[in-house]
Amino acid sequence: MTTRQSYGQPDRPLGHLTADTPERRHMTRPAGTRRARGTPLTRAPQLADEVAAHLRDLIMSGEIWPGQYIRLDDVARELGVSVTPVREALVRLRSEDMVELEPRRGYVVNALSQQDVRDLFDLQGHVAGELAARAASTIDRPHLTLLRDIQQSLRNAVHAEDIDQVKRLEFEFHRVINRLAHARKLSWFLHTANRYTPGRFYSTDEAWRADMLQRHDALLTALENKNTEEARAITVRHFTDGADRLINHLAKLGMWRPHPVTPPRPRPPV
């Protein structure tokens, strides 16, 4: 029988997780990769959206495991919000099939398969590739200059290891391209699917950051040459690589080991 654990409340004694052990060090995020405990979220009207995004990121990056319960009080305390936006966020995640509500037990994280991850990224790659191809046929000199300026700022952020800036500028780079496609519905669809991409997982990966800069340079060349198919292919590879990296990461954590009794690295208490 599978033993389920709670987000923020593992079955083992707390000392096992707070002591300076190899397991504890493995579980600790790199500096700058986690919101400081007790730091309140802002923009009150969007609190539920922010909480949902926070939980999606934890689930997709393997920091909360399938089969673990998410305790409303723990999440609220970690993010500095009331229980209400946390409850609203979990209702949204339930509608996305990321969690399930069990009577008298609470919200539990649903299974996430390798094919689920592959499907999400294949979908994003297909849509983003189409947007990039359309942008290549319409882009003008001012927008090329804008993209090169963003790329230079992004390169500076990578060298400075400014994770927040890397995440923000990488998003902005692709947002400019998507808008140039003049396909609002496709852009909206991509934005919706992109919610399941754990941005911090990638922006904290040094190898990914280096590869990302190279892909952007190649994409800028394709856009300047108005090579629609090359722009499409580079963009699709960007998402294929993202899927490979995430699947390998989750596999190394042991998420898909046969019949795990409990997550081998439960998330530490908040």
C-alpha positions as CSV (number, residue, x, y, z in Angstrom):
1,M,0.0,0.0,0.0
2,T,1.4,3.4,-1.0
3,T,2.1,5.8,1.8
4,R,1.3,9.4,0.9
5,Q,3.1,12.3,2.4
6,S,2.1,16.0,2.7
7,Y,3.6,19.1,1.3
8,G,5.5,20.5,4.2
9,Q,4.8,17.6,6.6
10,P,6.8,14.5,5.9
11,D,6.2,11.3,7.9
12,R,9.8,11.2,9.2
13,P,11.0,13.3,12.1
14,L,11.7,16.9,11.3
15,G,15.3,16.6,12.5
16,H,16.0,14.3,9.6
17,L,15.2,17.1,7.2
18,T,16.7,20.0,9.1
19,A,20.0,18.4,10.0
20,D,23.0,19.0,7.7
21,T,22.8,15.7,6.0
22,P,23.6,14.8,2.3
23,E,19.9,14.3,1.7
24,R,19.1,17.7,3.2
25,R,21.8,19.4,1.1
26,H,20.4,17.7,-2.0
27,M,17.0,19.0,-1.3
28,T,18.1,22.6,-0.8
29,R,17.5,24.8,-3.8
30,P,20.4,26.8,-5.2
31,A,20.6,30.4,-4.1
32,G,18.0,32.6,-5.7
33,T,15.8,29.7,-6.8
34,R,13.1,29.9,-4.1
35,R,10.9,32.7,-2.8
36,A,12.1,33.6,0.7
37,R,9.9,32.1,3.4
38,G,7.4,34.5,4.8
39,T,7.9,36.9,1.9
40,P,4.3,37.9,1.0
41,L,3.1,37.8,-2.6
42,T,1.9,41.1,-4.0
43,R,-0.9,42.3,-6.4
44,A,-3.8,41.1,-4.3
45,P,-6.3,40.7,-7.2
46,Q,-3.9,38.1,-8.8
47,L,-3.0,36.2,-5.6
48,A,-4.7,33.0,-6.7
49,D,-2.9,33.1,-10.0
50,E,0.5,33.6,-8.3
51,V,-0.1,30.8,-5.9
52,A,-1.2,28.4,-8.7
53,A,1.9,29.4,-10.7
54,H,4.1,28.7,-7.6
55,L,2.6,25.3,-7.1
56,R,2.7,24.3,-10.8
57,D,6.4,25.2,-10.7
58,L,7.0,22.9,-7.7
59,I,5.0,20.1,-9.2
60,M,6.6,20.2,-12.7
61,S,10.1,20.5,-11.3
62,G,9.7,17.5,-9.0
63,E,9.8,19.5,-5.7
64,I,6.3,18.2,-4.8
65,W,5.8,14.6,-5.8
66,P,2.8,12.7,-7.2
67,G,1.0,11.2,-4.2
68,Q,1.9,14.0,-1.8
69,Y,-0.8,16.1,-0.1
70,I,-0.7,19.9,-0.3
71,R,-1.6,21.5,3.0
72,L,-3.3,24.8,2.6
73,D,-1.9,26.2,5.8
74,D,1.6,25.3,4.9
75,V,1.4,27.0,1.5
76,A,-0.3,30.1,2.9
77,R,2.4,30.4,5.6
78,E,5.3,30.0,3.1
79,L,3.9,32.6,0.7
80,G,2.6,35.0,3.3
81,V,-1.0,34.9,2.1
82,S,-4.3,33.8,3.6
83,V,-5.7,30.4,3.0
84,T,-8.4,31.7,0.6
85,P,-6.1,32.3,-2.5
86,V,-4.4,29.0,-1.8
87,R,-7.8,27.2,-1.9
88,E,-8.7,29.0,-5.1
89,A,-5.4,28.1,-6.6
90,L,-5.9,24.4,-5.8
91,V,-9.3,24.5,-7.3
92,R,-7.7,25.7,-10.5
93,L,-5.0,23.1,-10.4
94,R,-7.7,20.5,-9.9
95,S,-9.5,21.7,-13.1
96,E,-6.1,21.2,-14.9
97,D,-5.9,17.6,-13.5
98,M,-2.7,18.4,-11.6
99,V,-4.2,17.6,-8.2
100,E,-7.2,15.7,-6.9
101,L,-9.4,16.4,-3.9
102,E,-9.8,13.4,-1.6
103,P,-12.7,13.4,0.9
104,R,-11.5,14.2,4.4
105,R,-7.8,14.1,3.2
106,G,-7.3,17.2,1.1
107,Y,-5.6,17.9,-2.2
108,V,-3.1,15.3,-3.5
109,V,-0.8,15.7,-6.5
110,N,-1.7,13.5,-9.5
111,A,0.7,11.3,-11.4
112,L,3.0,12.9,-14.0
113,S,4.3,10.6,-16.7
114,Q,7.2,11.1,-19.0
115,Q,4.7,11.2,-21.9
116,D,2.8,13.9,-20.1
117,V,5.9,16.1,-20.1
118,R,6.7,15.2,-23.7
119,D,3.2,16.1,-24.8
120,L,3.2,19.4,-23.1
121,F,6.5,20.5,-24.7
122,D,5.6,19.0,-28.1
123,L,2.5,21.1,-28.1
124,Q,4.4,24.3,-27.1
125,G,7.0,23.6,-29.7
126,H,4.5,23.2,-32.5
127,V,2.7,26.4,-31.7
128,A,5.8,28.4,-30.9
129,G,7.4,27.2,-34.1
130,E,4.5,28.4,-36.2
131,L,4.6,31.8,-34.5
132,A,8.4,32.1,-35.1
133,A,7.9,31.2,-38.8
134,R,5.2,33.8,-39.2
135,A,7.4,36.4,-37.4
136,A,10.3,35.7,-39.8
137,S,8.1,36.7,-42.7
138,T,7.0,40.0,-41.2
139,I,9.9,41.2,-39.0
140,D,11.4,44.6,-39.7
141,R,14.7,46.3,-38.8
142,P,13.4,48.1,-35.7
143,H,12.2,44.8,-34.2
144,L,15.4,43.0,-35.1
145,T,17.3,45.8,-33.3
146,L,15.0,45.4,-30.3
147,L,15.5,41.6,-30.2
148,R,19.3,42.1,-30.4
149,D,19.2,44.6,-27.5
150,I,17.2,42.1,-25.4
151,Q,19.7,39.3,-26.3
152,Q,22.6,41.5,-25.2
153,S,20.8,42.3,-21.9
154,L,20.1,38.6,-21.5
155,R,23.7,37.7,-22.2
156,N,24.8,40.2,-19.5
157,A,22.3,38.7,-17.1
158,V,23.6,35.2,-17.8
159,H,27.2,36.3,-17.1
160,A,26.1,38.0,-13.9
161,E,24.1,34.9,-12.9
162,D,21.0,37.1,-12.3
163,I,18.4,34.4,-12.4
164,D,15.4,36.6,-12.2
165,Q,16.6,38.7,-15.1
166,V,17.4,35.7,-17.1
167,K,13.9,34.4,-16.7
168,R,12.3,37.7,-17.4
169,L,14.4,38.6,-20.5
170,E,14.1,35.1,-22.0
171,F,10.3,35.5,-21.7
172,E,10.4,39.0,-23.2
173,F,12.6,37.8,-26.2
174,H,10.0,35.2,-27.2
175,R,7.1,37.5,-26.4
176,V,8.3,40.0,-29.0
177,I,8.6,37.3,-31.6
178,N,5.2,35.9,-30.8
179,R,3.6,39.4,-31.2
180,L,5.2,39.8,-34.6
181,A,3.3,36.8,-35.8
182,H,0.0,38.7,-35.5
183,A,-1.8,35.6,-34.3
184,R,-3.5,36.5,-31.1
185,K,-5.3,33.2,-30.6
186,L,-2.1,31.1,-31.2
187,S,-0.2,33.4,-28.8
188,W,-2.8,33.0,-26.2
189,F,-2.8,29.2,-26.6
190,L,1.0,29.2,-26.2
191,H,0.8,31.4,-23.1
192,T,-1.7,29.0,-21.6
193,A,0.4,25.9,-22.3
194,N,3.6,27.7,-21.1
195,R,2.2,27.7,-17.6
196,Y,3.5,24.2,-17.2
197,T,7.1,25.1,-17.9
198,P,9.1,25.4,-14.7
199,G,10.9,28.6,-15.6
200,R,13.2,28.7,-12.6
201,F,14.4,25.1,-13.2
202,Y,15.8,26.2,-16.6
203,S,17.1,29.7,-15.7
204,T,19.2,28.2,-12.8
205,D,20.7,25.6,-15.1
206,E,24.1,26.8,-16.3
207,A,24.3,24.5,-19.3
208,W,20.7,25.4,-20.4
209,R,21.6,29.1,-20.2
210,A,24.6,28.7,-22.5
211,D,22.6,26.7,-25.0
212,M,19.7,29.1,-24.9
213,L,22.0,32.0,-25.9
214,Q,23.3,30.0,-28.8
215,R,19.8,29.2,-30.0
216,H,18.7,32.8,-29.7
217,D,21.7,33.9,-31.9
218,A,20.8,31.3,-34.5
219,L,17.1,32.4,-34.3
220,L,18.1,36.0,-34.8
221,T,20.0,35.1,-37.9
222,A,17.1,33.1,-39.3
223,L,14.7,36.0,-38.6
224,E,17.1,38.5,-40.2
225,N,17.3,36.3,-43.3
226,K,13.5,35.8,-43.2
227,N,14.1,32.1,-43.3
228,T,10.7,30.9,-42.0
229,E,11.5,27.1,-41.9
230,E,14.8,27.6,-40.1
231,A,13.1,29.9,-37.5
232,R,10.5,27.2,-37.0
233,A,13.1,24.4,-36.6
234,I,15.2,26.3,-34.1
235,T,12.2,27.1,-32.0
236,V,10.9,23.5,-32.1
237,R,14.4,22.3,-31.0
238,H,14.3,24.8,-28.1
239,F,11.2,23.0,-26.7
240,T,12.5,19.5,-27.5
241,D,15.6,20.2,-25.5
242,G,13.5,21.6,-22.7
243,A,11.5,18.4,-22.5
244,D,14.7,16.2,-22.6
245,R,16.3,18.2,-19.7
246,L,13.2,18.1,-17.5
247,I,12.6,14.4,-18.1
248,N,16.2,13.6,-17.3
249,H,16.0,15.7,-14.2
250,L,12.8,14.0,-12.9
251,A,14.2,10.6,-13.8
252,K,17.4,11.2,-11.8
253,L,15.2,12.2,-8.8
254,G,13.6,8.7,-9.1
255,M,10.1,9.9,-10.0
256,W,9.4,7.0,-12.3
257,R,11.0,4.2,-10.4
258,P,8.7,1.1,-10.3
259,H,6.3,1.2,-7.5
260,P,7.9,3.7,-5.1
261,V,6.6,3.4,-1.6
262,T,7.3,7.0,-0.7
263,P,9.0,9.9,-2.5
264,P,12.7,9.3,-1.7
265,R,13.3,13.0,-1.3
266,P,10.3,14.6,0.4
267,R,10.1,18.4,0.3
268,P,11.3,20.0,3.6
269,P,8.8,21.6,5.9
270,V,8.0,25.2,5.3
